[in-house]
Amino acid sequence: MTSRRRVVVVGAGITGLTAAFTLATNRPDTDVVVVEASERVGGKILTTPFAGRPVDCGADAFLARVPEALELCRELGLQTILTSPAQKSAYVWVNGGLHHLPSGLVLGVPTDLDALAASGIVSDDGLARASQDLTRTEWIDSANGVDPDGADDQSVGDLIRTRLGDEVHEKLVSPLLSGVNAGDADYLSLAAGAAQIAVAARTSPSLITALRAQSTAAQINPETPVFHGIPVGTQTLTDLMLARLTQADVPVHLSCPVASITRGEKTWTLSTPLGPITAEEIILATPAHPTARLLETIAPEPARDLASLEYASAAMVTLAISKKSLGVPLDASGFLVAQTDPLPTLTACSWASAKWAHLDDPEVAILRVSAGKHGDTHALDLDDAALVAALSIDLETTMGINAPPLASRVTRWIDALPQYRPGHPARVASWRSGVAAEAPGIHIAGAAYDGLGLPACIRQGRQAAAAIA
Ligand SMILES: Cc1cc2nc3c(=O)[nH]c(=O)nc-3n(C[C@H](O)[C@H](O)[C@H](O)COP(=O)(O)OP(=O)(O)OC[C@H]3O[C@@H](n4cnc5c(N)ncnc54)[C@H](O)[C@@H]3O)c2cc1C
């Protein structure tokens, strides 16, 4: 008779729930237990009612052109209700106004220079500088050569400024990529934060030529949506996984923070408010800092470096605005803010009720406004009323909104968004090998490591489950 193994999954965000759900589905030889510090599952995924509709407080979309999130939706029976943005274009606040982003952008990098010229976003000099890329035959940066592991990683800013000039970086690439993790694309790992550009940059001295070739080779139907959303809220994903775990008799202990992990002869013991829990293997699907604390004594080497991973905090402020008070038509999914034209408080604004048909209303517009970024917490330091007032000033500047919001909701995401610095993939590899060597049977997964978007977290949850002995 084979003995049953117990696996404890620590952290019930999308990563931990996917790992537990995968084990519960595929491994009848394993007893799975989930322990979660907070009183709810979902972690950074949260949907609550706002203006009579389920409006996400965090993630509201996932990449549709990679398989992981779609496959999970299929497994949970959600595929028939998936939707995609009603508006495909977006604006950028630049040169003192809202400008349509040109077509042909790949992660902010323009591949259609006529469309870039027509957008009025970059100056003639900026356009001429970007155009030099097209005729370049000599490598002018360190991206040449084959480096699949990103060992000679550089920042997104370094590459784009060198190849296409400062204007393209500051007005297009930086607003698109800095927003993803409330960071600064000048310090963002190219390999970890913009892998598609990293691959293109290695294949040709002309980045635009390489990205065009990538698009042609990928044969992506332009009608295929880039993103999907879940009309009843992204939290449905994590709620459904909780329901499936409950059906499978997998205990999910909420309000149950793990305080420490100690080494036994053949098992690990987790100290929790419920008492000690022993397990043969553990999946730590927690953010880097709590993970580092739990590894402090059992894998001190990787824990020390993991503890130094930087995070950004951000606020997501949801506003209901009377459509009569809008100064611009809501004919796009929202707007980003160029590095050249920072606003006092607002960092991006999603026109949620234009982006998602299910949030539309004849009288009221719903906006999801972001504030706060790495190294700048002044917005987070304001109380809710002061934050809404500060954002209202920026919305008057950008969108001409001339009346206070009908309703508001402030969600603060503290230390929520990991900052991948150049060299991140190599650091992750050393954390993983260090944990495997010092604490065998413990696995690390989640937004701190191999991508912070939902598909990347789901993939890591699957991989952690697959790594269980
Ligand atoms: C405002 C915002 C908007 C976003 N928008 C998008 C988007 O549109 N699309 C997209 O793809 N991604 C988006 N993301 C990113 C994505 O939501 C996150 O990266 C992802 O949800 C993180 O999942 P995770 O499971 O790795 O971690 P988390 O969700 O952080 O889960 C970790 C869990 O561990 C628990 N925990 C911590 N310490 C302990 C302990 N000691 N014991 C037990 N439990 C513990 C925590 O309470 C938490 O529940 C967004 C993120 C934010 C903040």
The ligand as an SDF file (V2000), in Angstrom:
LIG
                    3D

 53 58  0  0  0  0  0  0  0  0999 V2000
   -4.4090   46.9140   -8.6840 C   0  0  0  0  0  0  0  0  0  0  0  0
   -3.9720   45.6910   -9.4330 C   0  0  0  0  0  0  0  0  0  0  0  0
   -4.4400   45.4670  -10.7210 C   0  0  0  0  0  0  0  0  0  0  0  0
   -4.0400   44.3390  -11.4330 C   0  0  0  0  0  0  0  0  0  0  0  0
   -4.5370   44.1240  -12.6850 N   0  0  0  0  0  0  0  0  0  0  0  0
   -4.2230   42.9890  -13.3540 C   0  0  0  0  0  0  0  0  0  0  0  0
   -4.8650   42.6920  -14.5830 C   0  0  0  0  0  0  0  0  0  0  0  0
   -5.7480   43.4190  -15.0600 O   0  0  0  0  0  0  0  0  0  0  0  0
   -4.5030   41.5440  -15.2130 N   0  0  0  0  0  0  0  0  0  0  0  0
   -3.5780   40.6770  -14.7060 C   0  0  0  0  0  0  0  0  0  0  0  0
   -3.2890   39.6520  -15.3320 O   0  0  0  0  0  0  0  0  0  0  0  0
   -2.9700   40.9270  -13.5070 N   0  0  0  0  0  0  0  0  0  0  0  0
   -3.2880   42.0530  -12.8210 C   0  0  0  0  0  0  0  0  0  0  0  0
   -2.7190   42.2920  -11.5920 N   0  0  0  0  0  0  0  0  0  0  0  0
   -1.7240   41.3430  -11.0510 C   0  0  0  0  0  0  0  0  0  0  0  0
   -2.3490   40.1230  -10.4020 C   0  0  0  0  0  0  0  0  0  0  0  0
   -3.6220   40.4170   -9.8840 O   0  0  0  0  0  0  0  0  0  0  0  0
   -1.4670   39.5960   -9.2570 C   0  0  0  0  0  0  0  0  0  0  0  0
   -0.1020   39.5710   -9.6370 O   0  0  0  0  0  0  0  0  0  0  0  0
   -1.8780   38.1870   -8.8360 C   0  0  0  0  0  0  0  0  0  0  0  0
   -3.2650   38.1760   -8.5020 O   0  0  0  0  0  0  0  0  0  0  0  0
   -1.0210   37.7200   -7.6620 C   0  0  0  0  0  0  0  0  0  0  0  0
   -1.4240   36.4280   -7.2870 O   0  0  0  0  0  0  0  0  0  0  0  0
   -0.5930   35.5420   -6.2530 P   0  0  0  0  0  0  0  0  0  0  0  0
   -1.4150   34.3400   -5.9690 O   0  0  0  0  0  0  0  0  0  0  0  0
    0.7930   35.3240   -6.7530 O   0  0  0  0  0  0  0  0  0  0  0  0
   -0.4250   36.4310   -4.9470 O   0  0  0  0  0  0  0  0  0  0  0  0
   -1.5000   37.0780   -3.9710 P   0  0  0  0  0  0  0  0  0  0  0  0
   -2.7520   37.3820   -4.6710 O   0  0  0  0  0  0  0  0  0  0  0  0
   -0.7610   38.1670   -3.2950 O   0  0  0  0  0  0  0  0  0  0  0  0
   -1.8120   35.9030   -2.9350 O   0  0  0  0  0  0  0  0  0  0  0  0
   -0.9410   35.5900   -1.8830 C   0  0  0  0  0  0  0  0  0  0  0  0
   -1.7710   35.1710   -0.6860 C   0  0  0  0  0  0  0  0  0  0  0  0
   -0.8740   34.7740    0.3670 O   0  0  0  0  0  0  0  0  0  0  0  0
   -1.4710   35.1430    1.5930 C   0  0  0  0  0  0  0  0  0  0  0  0
   -0.4410   35.1450    2.6460 N   0  0  0  0  0  0  0  0  0  0  0  0
    0.5770   36.0110    2.8400 C   0  0  0  0  0  0  0  0  0  0  0  0
    1.3060   35.6510    3.9150 N   0  0  0  0  0  0  0  0  0  0  0  0
    0.7560   34.5200    4.4100 C   0  0  0  0  0  0  0  0  0  0  0  0
    1.0780   33.6670    5.5000 C   0  0  0  0  0  0  0  0  0  0  0  0
    2.1170   33.8990    6.3260 N   0  0  0  0  0  0  0  0  0  0  0  0
    0.2750   32.5900    5.7400 N   0  0  0  0  0  0  0  0  0  0  0  0
   -0.7860   32.3100    4.9280 C   0  0  0  0  0  0  0  0  0  0  0  0
   -1.1260   33.1080    3.8730 N   0  0  0  0  0  0  0  0  0  0  0  0
   -0.3580   34.1880    3.6060 C   0  0  0  0  0  0  0  0  0  0  0  0
   -2.0480   36.5180    1.2950 C   0  0  0  0  0  0  0  0  0  0  0  0
   -3.0220   36.9010    2.2450 O   0  0  0  0  0  0  0  0  0  0  0  0
   -2.6210   36.3080   -0.1120 C   0  0  0  0  0  0  0  0  0  0  0  0
   -3.9760   35.9230   -0.0880 O   0  0  0  0  0  0  0  0  0  0  0  0
   -3.1160   43.4230  -10.8540 C   0  0  0  0  0  0  0  0  0  0  0  0
   -2.6490   43.6410   -9.5520 C   0  0  0  0  0  0  0  0  0  0  0  0
   -3.0720   44.7500   -8.8370 C   0  0  0  0  0  0  0  0  0  0  0  0
   -2.5810   44.9470   -7.4240 C   0  0  0  0  0  0  0  0  0  0  0  0
  1  2  1  0
  2  3  1  0
  2 52  2  0
  3  4  2  0
  4  5  1  0
  4 50  1  0
  5  6  2  0
  6  7  1  0
  6 13  1  0
  7  8  2  0
  7  9  1  0
  9 10  1  0
 10 11  2  0
 10 12  1  0
 12 13  2  0
 13 14  1  0
 14 15  1  0
 14 50  1  0
 15 16  1  0
 16 17  1  0
 16 18  1  0
 18 19  1  0
 18 20  1  0
 20 21  1  0
 20 22  1  0
 22 23  1  0
 23 24  1  0
 24 25  2  0
 24 26  1  0
 24 27  1  0
 27 28  1  0
 28 29  2  0
 28 30  1  0
 28 31  1  0
 31 32  1  0
 32 33  1  0
 33 34  1  0
 33 48  1  0
 34 35  1  0
 35 36  1  0
 35 46  1  0
 36 37  1  0
 36 45  1  0
 37 38  2  0
 38 39  1  0
 39 40  1  0
 39 45  2  0
 40 41  1  0
 40 42  2  0
 42 43  1  0
 43 44  2  0
 44 45  1  0
 46 47  1  0
 46 48  1  0
 48 49  1  0
 50 51  2  0
 51 52  1  0
 52 53  1  0
M  END
$$$$
